[in-house]
Amino acid sequence: MQHAEEDLQVRWLKLRIKLKEKFDIKPDMNGVLLLIGVQELGQGAQEFSKEQKQDLMHIAICTILSASGYYKLDGLDDEGWPHFTQLKALPEFETFEQENFLKDHVLLYFNNLNF
């Protein structure tokens, strides 16, 4: 388990470095989720309110966890924002394990985009 944990952290660091090279920021988990949310919204970079940023992070979480069957995309609302249905309960983790669960899914998301 220790080796897999180290590998995950190394891959996470490499992703953050690539994001820094591309966007000139080295985002933490929230920043990465925000980037994914903006990408999935597909309306380009713009100023978002605090509430919209929370919604974007929710879109990101639903998107990345869709790959494991936790959510499915229902469609877009009138303003083009995606809406999801939760298909199964998320595993209960300690905070550290939860972050690794999300990191793993974020890495899969970017891998699927060939980033």
Contacts in CASP RR format, 6 or more apart in sequence:
PFRMAT RR
TARGET T0000
AUTHOR 0000-0000-0000
METHOD contacts of the structure
MODEL  1
MQHAEEDLQVRWLKLRIKLKEKFDIKPDMNGVLLLIGVQELGQGAQEFSK
EQKQDLMHIAICTILSASGYYKLDGLDDEGWPHFTQLKALPEFETFEQEN
FLKDHVLLYFNNLNF
5 100 0 8 1.000
8 100 0 8 1.000
8 103 0 8 1.000
8 104 0 8 1.000
8 107 0 8 1.000
11 107 0 8 1.000
12 103 0 8 1.000
12 106 0 8 1.000
12 107 0 8 1.000
15 32 0 8 1.000
15 106 0 8 1.000
15 107 0 8 1.000
15 110 0 8 1.000
15 115 0 8 1.000
16 26 0 8 1.000
16 27 0 8 1.000
16 32 0 8 1.000
17 26 0 8 1.000
18 115 0 8 1.000
19 25 0 8 1.000
19 26 0 8 1.000
19 27 0 8 1.000
19 32 0 8 1.000
19 35 0 8 1.000
20 26 0 8 1.000
23 35 0 8 1.000
25 31 0 8 1.000
27 34 0 8 1.000
27 35 0 8 1.000
29 99 0 8 1.000
29 102 0 8 1.000
29 103 0 8 1.000
29 106 0 8 1.000
30 57 0 8 1.000
32 60 0 8 1.000
32 106 0 8 1.000
33 56 0 8 1.000
33 57 0 8 1.000
33 60 0 8 1.000
33 61 0 8 1.000
33 102 0 8 1.000
33 106 0 8 1.000
34 53 0 8 1.000
34 56 0 8 1.000
34 57 0 8 1.000
34 60 0 8 1.000
35 60 0 8 1.000
36 59 0 8 1.000
36 60 0 8 1.000
36 63 0 8 1.000
36 64 0 8 1.000
36 106 0 8 1.000
36 109 0 8 1.000
37 56 0 8 1.000
37 57 0 8 1.000
37 59 0 8 1.000
37 60 0 8 1.000
37 63 0 8 1.000
38 44 0 8 1.000
38 45 0 8 1.000
38 48 0 8 1.000
38 56 0 8 1.000
40 59 0 8 1.000
40 60 0 8 1.000
40 63 0 8 1.000
40 82 0 8 1.000
41 56 0 8 1.000
41 59 0 8 1.000
41 80 0 8 1.000
41 81 0 8 1.000
41 82 0 8 1.000
43 80 0 8 1.000
48 56 0 8 1.000
55 81 0 8 1.000
59 81 0 8 1.000
59 82 0 8 1.000
59 84 0 8 1.000
61 102 0 8 1.000
62 70 0 8 1.000
62 71 0 8 1.000
62 73 0 8 1.000
62 82 0 8 1.000
62 84 0 8 1.000
62 86 0 8 1.000
63 71 0 8 1.000
63 73 0 8 1.000
63 82 0 8 1.000
63 84 0 8 1.000
63 109 0 8 1.000
64 102 0 8 1.000
64 105 0 8 1.000
64 106 0 8 1.000
64 108 0 8 1.000
64 109 0 8 1.000
65 71 0 8 1.000
65 90 0 8 1.000
65 105 0 8 1.000
66 72 0 8 1.000
66 73 0 8 1.000
66 84 0 8 1.000
67 105 0 8 1.000
67 108 0 8 1.000
67 109 0 8 1.000
67 112 0 8 1.000
68 105 0 8 1.000
69 87 0 8 1.000
69 88 0 8 1.000
70 86 0 8 1.000
70 87 0 8 1.000
70 88 0 8 1.000
70 90 0 8 1.000
71 84 0 8 1.000
71 85 0 8 1.000
71 86 0 8 1.000
71 87 0 8 1.000
72 84 0 8 1.000
72 85 0 8 1.000
72 87 0 8 1.000
73 82 0 8 1.000
73 83 0 8 1.000
73 84 0 8 1.000
74 82 0 8 1.000
74 83 0 8 1.000
74 84 0 8 1.000
74 85 0 8 1.000
75 82 0 8 1.000
75 83 0 8 1.000
76 82 0 8 1.000
76 83 0 8 1.000
77 83 0 8 1.000
91 101 0 8 1.000
93 101 0 8 1.000
END
